[in-house]
Amino acid sequence: MQTRTALRAVAIALTGLATIGPLDASADEVKVEEFYGTGLRATSVVRVSEQISDCGDTDPATNIVAQTSTGTVTYTGFMEGTGEVLNKGVSDNCGGQTHTSYRLIDTFESLMVAGRTGGAAVEIVGRLNSPAPGVTLNESRIRILCGTGELKGVHAEGTVVGTATATGAFSAFQLWAHFRHNHDVGFDFLCRDLDQ
């Protein structure tokens, strides 16, 4: 009796699969458009530093600080627009060489990407190394977290290289953007209040 019930359940399940059929994995790919481009990113910011540690030594030049920068950001090239930047980072120069990690969010009420315009939140995560006085190396990852208007559903990632000072940064970026891509990265709340 149990065998007959189990076989009936398997037959029903197989019938259901045959009726539903396989999922069309390429359905989303047909609509997706991909674009590649480069450009420049420049900021004008005010930086506030808060000391976290004095490195446990008597040298006043060594410390660990939390840094917050706010101001304006402008993209030209593949992405074009002016928005607001909020940058938070931690800088450590205890060992005689400064290294900094940071995450910044650029928000735009209007940003053009590959000819499409809308509001957007752009994230850059990276690190700076200063191996010698006056030398700053920057390696960063950039992505668009969410968009509105014609940028709704955009998925974009790339890299940023450049230099930074206490009052601003000038960087070059490269970006791969996908439009009409069904994805859910969970950052749509960042674009909730951005106007088209």
C-alpha positions in Angstrom: 0.0 0.0 0.0 2.8 2.4 0.9 4.6 1.6 -2.4 1.5 2.3 -4.4 1.0 5.7 -2.6 4.6 6.6 -3.1 4.5 5.7 -6.9 1.3 7.8 -7.2 3.0 10.8 -5.6 6.0 10.4 -8.0 3.7 10.1 -11.0 1.8 13.3 -10.0 5.1 15.2 -9.5 6.5 14.1 -12.9 3.2 15.1 -14.6 3.5 18.5 -13.0 7.0 18.9 -14.2 6.1 17.9 -17.7 3.2 20.4 -17.7 5.3 23.3 -16.4 8.3 22.5 -18.6 11.8 23.7 -18.2 12.4 27.3 -17.2 13.5 29.5 -20.1 16.9 30.6 -18.8 17.6 32.8 -21.8 14.4 34.8 -21.6 16.1 37.5 -19.5 19.3 37.5 -21.6 17.4 38.4 -24.8 16.4 41.8 -23.3 19.7 42.7 -21.6 21.8 45.4 -23.1 25.4 45.9 -22.1 27.5 49.0 -22.6 31.1 49.8 -21.7 32.6 53.3 -21.2 35.2 55.4 -19.5 35.2 58.8 -17.9 36.5 61.1 -15.2 35.3 61.7 -11.6 36.1 64.8 -9.6 35.1 65.9 -6.1 35.2 69.0 -4.0 34.8 68.0 -0.3 35.3 69.1 3.3 37.0 66.4 5.4 36.6 65.9 9.2 39.0 63.6 11.0 38.5 62.0 14.4 41.4 60.2 16.1 40.8 56.6 17.0 44.3 55.7 18.3 47.7 57.4 18.9 49.3 54.0 17.9 50.6 53.6 21.5 53.7 55.7 20.9 54.9 59.2 21.6 55.2 60.2 18.0 52.5 62.9 17.3 52.7 62.2 13.6 51.4 58.6 13.8 47.8 57.8 14.5 44.7 56.0 13.3 41.8 58.3 12.3 38.2 58.0 11.1 37.6 60.4 8.2 34.3 61.7 6.9 34.1 63.8 3.7 31.1 65.5 2.3 30.7 67.7 -0.8 30.0 67.6 -4.5 31.0 65.1 -7.2 31.0 65.4 -10.9 31.2 62.6 -13.5 32.0 63.3 -17.2 32.2 60.8 -20.0 30.3 57.5 -20.0 28.5 58.8 -16.8 27.6 62.5 -16.7 26.1 64.5 -13.8 26.8 66.4 -10.6 25.6 65.1 -7.2 26.5 64.8 -3.6 29.2 62.6 -2.1 29.5 61.1 1.4 32.8 59.3 2.0 33.7 57.4 5.2 37.1 55.9 5.7 39.7 54.8 8.2 43.4 55.8 7.8 46.3 54.1 9.6 49.8 55.5 9.6 51.2 53.7 12.7 53.9 51.8 10.8 55.3 54.8 8.9 53.3 54.1 5.8 49.8 55.4 5.5 47.0 53.1 4.2 43.3 54.0 4.1 40.2 52.1 3.3 36.9 53.8 2.4 33.4 53.5 1.2 31.6 56.4 -0.5 28.2 57.0 -1.9 27.5 59.5 -4.7 23.8 60.4 -5.0 22.4 62.0 -8.1 18.9 63.4 -8.8 20.0 63.3 -12.4 22.8 61.1 -13.8 23.2 60.1 -17.5 24.7 56.6 -18.1 25.2 55.5 -21.7 22.6 58.1 -22.9 20.0 57.1 -20.3 19.0 59.6 -17.5 17.6 59.1 -14.0 18.4 59.3 -10.3 21.1 57.0 -9.1 23.2 56.0 -6.1 26.8 55.1 -7.0 29.1 53.2 -4.5 32.9 53.2 -4.6 34.8 51.0 -2.2 38.6 50.9 -2.1 41.8 51.7 -0.5 44.6 54.2 -0.7 48.3 53.6 -0.1 50.9 56.2 0.5 54.3 54.4 0.2 56.2 57.7 0.3 55.5 61.3 1.1 53.5 62.9 -1.7 52.7 59.6 -3.4 49.1 58.2 -3.2 48.0 55.1 -5.0 44.2 54.4 -5.3 42.5 51.1 -6.2 38.7 51.1 -6.1 35.6 49.2 -7.2 32.6 51.2 -8.5 29.0 50.1 -9.0 25.6 51.6 -9.4 23.5 50.4 -6.5 20.1 51.6 -7.9 18.5 53.9 -10.3 15.2 55.7 -11.1 13.7 56.9 -14.4 15.5 55.4 -17.4 18.2 54.0 -15.0 15.7 51.8 -13.2 17.0 48.2 -13.4 20.6 49.3 -14.3 23.3 47.0 -13.1 26.8 48.5 -13.5 30.3 47.6 -12.1 33.8 48.8 -12.9 37.0 50.1 -11.5 38.4 53.5 -10.5 42.0 54.7 -10.3 43.3 58.1 -9.3 44.7 60.4 -6.6 43.2 62.0 -3.6 44.0 65.0 -1.3 42.4 66.4 1.8 40.1 68.6 -0.3 39.2 66.5 -3.3 40.0 63.7 -5.7 40.4 63.3 -9.4 40.0 59.8 -10.8 39.4 57.9 -14.0 36.8 55.1 -14.2 35.8 52.3 -16.5 32.3 50.9 -16.2 30.2 48.0 -17.7 26.5 48.8 -17.5 23.7 46.3 -18.1 20.2 47.6 -18.7 16.9 45.6 -18.4 18.7 43.2 -16.1 16.5 41.5 -13.6 18.4 41.6 -10.4 17.7 42.3 -6.7 20.7 43.6 -4.8 18.6 45.2 -2.1 19.7 48.8 -2.5 16.6 50.3 -4.1 15.9 52.2 -0.8 18.9 54.4 -1.6 17.0 55.8 -4.6 13.6 56.2 -3.0 13.9 60.0 -2.7 15.8 60.7 -5.9 13.8 62.7 -8.5 14.0 62.0 -12.3 
